[in-house]
């Protein structure tokens, strides 16, 4: 169980991260394999030998079986090590985690019961809340916004109600279709493992979680995985190879998808799997540094573009030029785009109205059907907001050329 905490609270936007400075170890690894070696093959052979000897002596082998399972999982995961580039790494105290997750709009709030994070989407309409059930385990619950300030009561998601399993640290993709989260149970490699689950339109539920593999997971605690689909970068936290009370946060980038290493010898695969080559002093190479600089510029530009999304009718061209209405646009192309923009804005307002009605209905009588409808409309709203943002950028570029 997770207990005895001192809580700190911060506020940014988007994800609520209920962050506790632990006074007793609650994030604890569940086996003692040689994590520096990641020698799962050797561990399995050794454990099997020890189990055979224990059986001949009539000794209990339950603890050995649990350790064997985890090392066999490690063997399987060694076959799907993701080939990602770590561009930044920092070891910090748990209380400083918000500083390294500001790009993903983290909010930290007080909670005197558990160490967990509560996800809130960017437009503040939906929350995923790890909630302690009647047996004392963290499970996933969902809440939707009603009106301007009220929220529906959290409803437990049945697909995450597995027995004897801690479900924590959720992060949802912008379209609401992919969830990353961490679980801790007898089937994880270490303490918390990061899993990924996809929303099933047919059932209206998220599918069974799939282990995200290595190097994201380890024989220790791995959590707070976040991913930006637009800029193709993410972060995750881990307490592997860190002093007590500290955590390491990795920032990584990749191409079109998270690819797995192919045709790599076993020793090299171990290096990638353990991320032991990714210490801060190894990040000074030109390739990683350039990626990090490019990423920082892209984040800055994305933040600026997001600020232009509005339905007020005003269009910001430059810091000094703001068009109050479309007739002030000088470029014919900009005026054409603006005409389409107003149609998209009208559709957005209509979808937002329908979405609000569905949320109120869900609050009064939760159902799988309403949940599916809400997710579908949220996806449409997200696409409309993206389209509007792109149109505003195109209008600005057309005007600047005049």
Secondary structure, DSSP 8 states (H G I E B T S, - for coil): ----EEEE-B--SSEEEEEEEESS--S--S----TTTT-HHHHHHHHHHHHHHHHHTT---HHHHHHHHHHHHHHHHGGG-B--EEEEEEEEEGGGGGGGSGGG-EEB---SS--EEEEE-TTS-EEEEEEE-TTS-EEEEEEEEETTTEE---EE-GGG--TT-EEEEEEE-TTS-EEEEEEESTTSSSSSEEEEEEEETTTTEE---EE--TTT--SS-EEEEEEETTTTEEEEEE-TT--TTEEEEEEEE-SSS--B--S--HHHHHHHHHTTT--GGGTTSHHHHHHHHHHHHHHHHHHHHHTT--SSS-EE-SSS-EESSGGG---HHHHHHHHHHHHHHHHHHHHHHHHHHHHHHHHHS--HHHHHHHHHHHHHHHHHHHHHHHHHHHHHHHHHH-
